[in-house]
Amino acid sequence: MPTRFSSEDLGRIFDARALTRGRSFVLIGAVEVGLTGDVITGIVDDHGVHRTATMEPEEQGHRVVFNARCTCRTPSCAHLAGTAFAALERYPALRRPAQNS
């Protein structure tokens, strides 16, 4: 099972635009997500263009970081954000409880 993560972890990695677009992909059903070992894979239909995003969350100290890449070749893209949100939705065991400070 991969390292658990939360939407707060995603907020540290992705900008607001990527997060909003990523959520939109999930809401319209444009993300197919799978989990193989520790690797999360998403196929994102971005207006007819299919992008493949892979990510592997891991802990570094008290933070979660992602070894991630997408076929669009843009770091921290909306396809990766959508894949992460879809994974949290489909695989509840990946959800890390949010920390209230």
C-alpha positions in Angstrom: 0.0 0.0 0.0 1.4 3.4 -0.9 2.0 6.2 1.5 -1.3 7.8 2.6 -1.9 11.5 1.7 -4.5 14.2 2.0 -5.9 17.0 -0.1 -3.8 19.3 2.2 -0.7 17.5 0.9 -1.8 18.2 -2.7 -2.2 21.9 -1.8 1.5 22.1 -1.0 2.4 20.6 -4.4 -0.1 22.0 -6.9 -1.1 25.5 -7.6 -4.7 26.6 -7.3 -5.3 26.4 -11.1 -4.0 22.8 -11.3 -6.1 21.8 -8.3 -9.3 23.3 -9.7 -8.8 21.8 -13.1 -7.8 18.4 -11.6 -11.0 18.4 -9.5 -13.0 19.3 -12.6 -11.5 16.3 -14.5 -12.7 14.0 -11.7 -16.2 15.6 -11.5 -16.9 15.1 -15.2 -15.6 11.5 -15.1 -12.5 12.2 -17.2 -10.1 10.2 -15.0 -9.6 6.5 -14.8 -7.4 5.6 -11.9 -5.6 2.4 -10.9 -3.3 1.3 -8.2 -0.5 -1.2 -8.7 1.7 -1.7 -5.6 2.8 1.8 -4.6 2.2 3.4 -8.0 -1.0 5.3 -8.8 -1.7 5.6 -12.5 -4.3 7.8 -14.1 -5.6 8.1 -17.7 -7.0 11.6 -18.1 -9.2 12.6 -21.0 -8.3 16.2 -21.5 -10.8 17.3 -24.2 -10.1 14.2 -26.3 -6.4 14.1 -25.7 -5.5 11.2 -23.3 -2.7 11.9 -20.8 -1.1 9.2 -18.6 -0.1 10.4 -15.2 1.8 8.2 -12.7 2.7 9.1 -9.1 4.1 7.4 -6.1 3.6 9.2 -2.8 6.3 8.8 -0.1 7.0 10.3 3.3 9.9 12.7 3.8 10.0 13.7 7.4 6.5 14.9 8.3 5.6 15.7 4.7 4.4 13.6 1.8 6.1 14.1 -1.5 5.3 12.6 -4.9 7.5 11.0 -7.4 5.3 12.0 -10.4 5.3 12.4 -14.1 2.8 13.0 -16.8 2.9 12.5 -20.6 2.2 16.2 -21.0 5.6 16.8 -19.5 4.5 19.7 -17.4 5.5 19.4 -13.7 2.7 19.6 -11.2 0.0 19.6 -13.9 -3.8 19.3 -13.6 -3.6 15.7 -15.0 -1.5 14.7 -11.9 -3.8 16.6 -9.6 -6.8 14.9 -11.1 -5.2 11.5 -10.8 -4.4 12.2 -7.1 -8.0 13.3 -6.4 -9.5 10.3 -8.2 -7.2 8.0 -6.2 -8.4 9.5 -2.9 -12.0 9.0 -4.1 -11.6 5.5 -5.4 -9.2 4.1 -2.7 -10.2 5.4 0.7 -7.3 3.5 2.3 -5.0 6.1 0.7 -6.6 9.0 2.7 -4.5 10.4 5.5 -6.5 12.1 8.2 -6.2 15.9 7.9 -4.2 17.5 10.7 -5.9 20.4 12.5 -3.4 22.9 13.9 
